Structures are given as C-alpha cells and as structure tokens.
Amino acid sequence: MGVRERERVGRHRRGFLRYGAALGAAFVGSHADPLYAQRPENSSPTLADSTKKLGAPVGPYGERARFETAVRRQAKTPTNESSWTFTPLEDSRGIITPSALHFERHHGGIPILDPAKHKLMIHGLVERPLVLTVGEIHRLPAVSRIYFIECSGNTLTEWEKPTESGVQGTHGLTSCSEWTGVPLSLLLIEAGVQNGGTWIVAEGADAAVMTRSIPLEKAMDDILLAYGQNGEALRPEQGYPLRLVIPGWEGSAQVKWVRRLKVVDKPYMTREETSKYTDLMPDGTARRFTFVMEAKSVITTPSGDQRLPSVGFYEIRGLAWSGRGAVRRVEVSTDGGRNWSDARLEEPVLRHAHTRFCHPWRWDGRETILQSRCTDESGYVQPTREELVKQRGLHSYYHNNAIQSWKVSASGSVRNVHA
C-alpha cells in the first residue's frame, strides 16, 4: 500500500470513528425512541411463510421487485417531445442512478436509430475525414468511467421563491452512471486535427438537430464517446447508440444520438448557446458558454414531502457533486445555517461523480431548518441563495447551485423553504 493510499485509508478511518462517536451521542438518553421499542417476551415478528410454494421462474431480463415504486416524474410542458423528467433522488441508493431512472431532457423527442445503419462523421479541419460505423467504434480501445450529468436547468424553479415541494422536483435533473466508450481524443488524433482547429461542433440525429460547440482542448482531455451505460447499451432516451459524455459540464453540451463532429476554428453560436443556455445578468449582458456545473449538494432524507414519524435519531443523508472535480467536504446545519458540522463522505469519492454524505441527528421535536453545503477540490464553496442572487440577479434561468433549505415542522412534516 502506497503512502497516498495509506493516508486516504487513515482519513476514512478517522472520519468513520468521528461519525461513530457522534452516532453514539445521538442515541444517548434516547431509549424512548421507537428504535428501542421492545417486543413482548417470547414474541416474534409475524411473517408470511414464503417457503410453502415455489417462487417465480427464471426470466430473460431482470425486473425490480413489485414493491419498489420509484419512477421519473415528467415536467409540465406543452409537448411530450420537448420535455424532461426528474430522477427520484429521495429513493436513490449509493451513487449510481439506475439507467431506467436517469433523468431525461429532449428537445425533439427520442429518435429510433438502428446501430447497424447509424454512422459517425468526423470532418472539418482534419487531415483524414472519418466515417465510422457503430461496430467499428465498438472495436476500438474502450474505457469505463463514473460521471454525473446535470442539466443546467436543474433547480431552475427555485430562484425567486420555493416552488417544487420535494427533492425530485428541486434537484432531480442530475444523475450518475458508469459510462463506457472510446476517448474522443483517440478519434481526433486518428483524424489529424489541422492547425487552426480550436473547437468542435457536435450534432445529434434527433428532430431538434441538437448542436453544440465544444472547445477542442476539452475534447482532447476527457470527453467520452459513449455507447454503454451501467453495464449495458445506452437506453434510447440516453442517446442510443452513441452520445458524448463530458465530465463536469452542463448536460446540453453532451450531445445524444451524435452523428457528426466537425472541427472548426470558432464556436458556431448555435441556438442552444445563444437564445438558450445562456445566463442573463443584472446589467443586461449574458454569460455564454458556462459549461462547468459548480459545486452543489442537497439533503435527500429528510427532505420535502417527507414526514418524521417521531422524535429521536435520524441519519441525514444526501448527495454532493462538482464539475470542478472531487467533493472534499460537506457540512450540515440543523439550525438554519447558524452552526455547521462536517458530514461523513461515503466512499467512493470520485472526480465528477455524485458523492454520498451522511450525518447523525437527533430531532427533539422542535421546528428547525436543515441545510447542506459542499466544498470541492478547487476550494469553491457552495453559495447561499442570497450570495448567488447578489452576483447573478433574478433573471437567470440556469446554473442555480444555491444551498437548499428544508423546514421541519413540529408535526414532523418537511417542506421546501428559502432561509
């Protein structure tokens, strides 16, 4: 074990011991808590006897248990084709989002593309233009990486007043998957980028012909031409058979159903980087090409629309992520931001991926406000809503990464508030 690995394990062990001590403190004097309720002597739980009949037979493709009901929720939009659905973050386990629950954002519906016929063209300022079949791309050296994707419109409803009631609506336009594919740099090297090539223009095969300009520097760094998600082929709504995955950048740039990559000498100023996906500032100017998704976190339990059944111990849980790299710290406040305590980061803590955090808490039955804030490896700290509005104003639509507040009432109900 190397020095860095020993240091990492040591930090994790110390953090776990601190968490254990806090957990013990949360339980002190809590034997009236329902968690400590005792069954009558000689009693046992009443369970249905599943051993008296055969279970279900084997099948060709797995399904979840019928008792599990988490689903994506669609936004109210004029059409179903230009719309989006939210991931149920409150039901997430670990950091990987099931492919079937990964959020959606489409501008012209989901195309049906036959991988036997679909091709990718790479042209423009290159020495050797390429036209590749999906099969040829599958034969190239592949890598697998865990990355989050977040729509820049995530939390867009919360700028002026609390609008969505639960975490699925406030923060559900982010998901995290293991993506498999070919480094885009490999294909660009093979094509031979000419002097003067500084951007690429990526074009999708959907009815909206989604098109985004991407700096060549990023394309040569860590962009993935993906064809796999969570161990199987991409789902149609996630760009089957080919899509771009751009670590840490806004979702709209990660063109799905990609069919063409053109190397150019400047951005093309397409619809999705002029009239859309720009941020209007207080002085009337607009931020453009705001690719990076800044550090963000949210408590998923307890959160809006949930109810605490009684006083006593609860584990506060949530997710944090940053387009700048790895999450280094998450703090939790149980008194509306007056005091903050370090939460425990659960392994793995990866760059450009969701990170799960937890914090022990004993609710005393009084009204309070729960918040979380994260700090990433660059030192950037997630801002309060007031700090964000002071800088950006209230005409922004995208990139809202403000601290989220959940108000716990004396009855145990939890709701979305601005604090």
Secondary structure, 3 states (H helix, E strand, C coil): CCHHHHHHHHHHHHHHHHHHHHHHHHHCCCCCCHHHCCCCCCCCCCCCCHHHCCCCCCCCCCCCCCCCCCCCEECCCCCCCCEEEECCHHHCCCCCCCHHHCCEEECCCCCCCCCCCCEEEEEECECCCEEEEHHHHHCCCCEEEEEEEECCCCCHHHCCCCCCCCHHHHHCCEEEEEEEEEEHHHHHHHHCECCCCCEEEEEECCCCCCEEEEEHHHHCCCCEEEEEECCEECCHHHCCCCEEECCCEEHHHCCECEEEEEEECCCCCCHHHCCCCCEECCCCCEECCCCECCCEEEEEECCCCCECCCCEEEEEEEEEECCCCCEEEEEEECCCCCCCEECEECCCCCCCCCEEEEEEEEECCCCEEEEEEEEECCCCECCCHHHHHHHHCCCCCCCCCCCCEEEECCCCEEEEECC
